[in-house]
Amino acid sequence: MAKRKNPVSLQVRIIHRYLGYFLAGIMFVYALSGIIMIFRDTDFLKTEVITEKKLAPNLTARDLAPIFKKGAKVIKQEGAVLYLRNGNYNQTTGLANIKKMQLPFVLDKMEKLHKANTNSPLYFLNIFFGVALLFFVFSAFWMYTPKMPVFKKGMYFAAGGIVLTIILLFV
């Protein structure tokens, strides 16, 4: 018996199926980290971490800006101690206590998925994930023939997704 050739649409469906199972794990992590990133401007799930640094004595608020970042504005001064929004600095000793809110280790790593750039090894995962999602978008249209009612209904849903995304981008 000769082996029957599979049509392209069947091959696309098979790839779509198994790639979907593989991507389900990646999407799970991306979804969780994406939800966490929504709250990045709050202290949700974060804990306060205080680090002590020995700096040069007699620094000004301007000198402290790169170290204290957004919290470099002096709130009050008691003697030689400058109190800033996220810590304090002793101008005599040069000792600084810097408060920072941090996510737990695993959540912090997960958040980096969305912030990866070309200098990160996660760059390759992000490229693969993006290309795989694009494959999913296009291969979904091979699931049904264009004459079937489910295909036509699916096109309305796809158009609705595009329109909703564009509206929300500009709101």
C-alpha positions as CSV (number, residue, x, y, z in Angstrom):
1,M,0.0,0.0,0.0
2,A,1.3,3.4,-0.9
3,K,1.4,6.0,1.8
4,R,-1.3,8.7,1.3
5,K,0.0,12.3,1.2
6,N,-1.5,14.7,3.8
7,P,-2.9,17.9,2.4
8,V,-1.3,21.1,3.6
9,S,-4.3,22.1,5.7
10,L,-4.0,18.8,7.7
11,Q,-0.3,19.5,8.2
12,V,-1.0,23.0,9.4
13,R,-3.6,21.7,11.8
14,I,-1.2,19.1,13.3
15,I,1.5,21.8,13.7
16,H,-1.1,24.2,15.2
17,R,-2.2,21.5,17.7
18,Y,1.2,20.5,19.0
19,L,2.7,24.0,18.9
20,G,-0.4,25.0,20.9
21,Y,0.3,22.6,23.6
22,F,3.9,23.7,23.8
23,L,3.0,27.4,23.8
24,A,0.4,26.8,26.5
25,G,3.2,26.6,29.1
26,I,4.9,29.7,27.8
27,M,1.6,31.6,27.6
28,F,0.8,30.6,31.2
29,V,4.0,32.3,32.4
30,Y,3.6,35.3,30.1
31,A,0.0,35.8,31.3
32,L,0.9,35.7,35.0
33,S,3.8,38.1,34.5
34,G,1.7,40.4,32.4
35,I,-1.0,40.6,35.1
36,I,1.7,41.3,37.7
37,M,3.1,44.1,35.4
38,I,-0.2,45.8,35.5
39,F,0.5,46.6,39.1
40,R,4.2,47.7,38.7
41,D,3.4,51.2,39.8
42,T,2.0,49.9,43.1
43,D,3.5,47.9,45.9
44,F,1.3,44.9,45.2
45,L,3.2,41.7,46.1
46,K,6.4,43.7,46.8
47,T,8.4,43.7,50.0
48,E,10.6,46.4,51.3
49,V,14.3,45.8,51.0
50,I,16.8,48.1,52.8
51,T,20.4,48.3,51.6
52,E,23.1,50.1,53.4
53,K,25.8,51.8,51.2
54,K,28.9,53.6,52.2
55,L,29.1,56.8,50.0
56,A,31.4,59.8,50.1
57,P,30.6,62.3,52.8
58,N,29.1,65.7,52.2
59,L,27.1,64.8,49.1
60,T,24.2,67.0,48.0
61,A,20.7,65.9,47.0
62,R,21.8,66.3,43.3
63,D,24.7,63.9,44.0
64,L,22.4,61.4,45.6
65,A,19.9,61.4,42.6
66,P,21.5,58.5,40.7
67,I,21.7,56.4,43.9
68,F,18.2,57.1,45.3
69,K,16.7,57.4,41.8
70,K,13.1,58.8,42.0
71,G,13.3,59.3,45.8
72,A,16.3,61.8,45.7
73,K,14.2,64.8,46.9
74,V,15.1,65.8,50.5
75,I,12.0,65.7,52.7
76,K,13.7,67.0,55.8
77,Q,17.1,67.4,57.4
78,E,18.0,66.7,61.0
79,G,21.6,67.7,61.7
80,A,23.8,65.9,59.2
81,V,21.1,63.4,58.2
82,L,19.1,64.0,55.0
83,Y,15.8,62.2,54.9
84,L,14.7,61.3,51.4
85,R,11.5,59.6,50.2
86,N,13.1,56.2,50.0
87,G,15.9,56.3,52.6
88,N,18.3,58.6,54.4
89,Y,21.9,59.7,54.0
90,N,24.3,60.9,56.7
91,Q,26.5,63.7,55.3
92,T,29.1,63.3,58.0
93,T,29.7,59.5,57.7
94,G,28.6,59.0,54.1
95,L,26.3,56.1,55.2
96,A,23.1,55.8,53.2
97,N,20.1,53.6,53.9
98,I,18.2,53.0,50.7
99,K,14.6,51.5,50.7
100,K,13.4,49.7,47.6
101,M,10.2,47.8,47.0
102,Q,11.0,44.5,45.2
103,L,8.9,41.6,43.9
104,P,9.8,38.2,45.2
105,F,12.7,36.6,43.2
106,V,10.6,34.4,40.9
107,L,8.1,37.1,40.1
108,D,10.9,39.6,39.4
109,K,12.4,37.1,36.9
110,M,9.0,36.5,35.3
111,E,8.5,40.3,34.9
112,K,11.8,40.5,32.9
113,L,10.1,38.4,30.2
114,H,8.3,41.6,29.1
115,K,11.3,43.9,29.5
116,A,13.8,41.8,27.6
117,N,15.9,43.5,24.9
118,T,18.5,42.3,22.4
119,N,21.1,42.1,25.3
120,S,19.1,39.5,27.1
121,P,19.0,35.7,26.5
122,L,15.2,36.1,26.8
123,Y,15.3,38.0,23.5
124,F,15.3,34.7,21.7
125,L,12.3,33.4,23.6
126,N,10.4,36.6,22.9
127,I,11.2,36.3,19.2
128,F,10.2,32.7,19.1
129,F,7.0,33.4,21.0
130,G,6.1,36.3,18.8
131,V,6.6,34.3,15.6
132,A,4.8,31.3,17.0
133,L,1.8,33.5,17.9
134,L,1.8,34.9,14.4
135,F,1.7,31.4,13.1
136,F,-1.2,30.7,15.4
137,V,-3.1,33.7,14.0
138,F,-2.7,32.6,10.4
139,S,-3.0,28.9,11.0
140,A,-6.3,29.4,12.7
141,F,-7.8,30.3,9.3
142,W,-6.9,26.8,8.0
143,M,-9.0,25.1,10.7
144,Y,-12.2,25.5,8.6
145,T,-12.9,26.1,5.0
146,P,-14.1,29.6,4.1
147,K,-17.5,28.2,3.0
148,M,-18.3,27.0,6.5
149,P,-20.5,29.1,8.8
150,V,-18.0,28.7,11.7
151,F,-15.3,30.3,9.5
152,K,-17.5,33.3,8.7
153,K,-18.4,33.8,12.3
154,G,-14.8,33.4,13.2
155,M,-13.9,36.3,10.9
156,Y,-16.4,38.5,12.7
157,F,-14.7,37.7,16.0
158,A,-11.3,38.3,14.6
159,A,-12.4,41.7,13.2
160,G,-14.0,42.5,16.6
161,G,-10.7,41.7,18.3
162,I,-8.8,44.0,16.0
163,V,-11.3,46.8,16.4
164,L,-11.4,46.5,20.3
165,T,-7.6,46.5,20.5
166,I,-7.3,49.6,18.3
167,I,-10.0,51.4,20.3
168,L,-8.3,50.6,23.6
169,L,-4.9,51.8,22.2
170,F,-6.3,55.3,21.6
171,V,-8.4,55.6,24.8
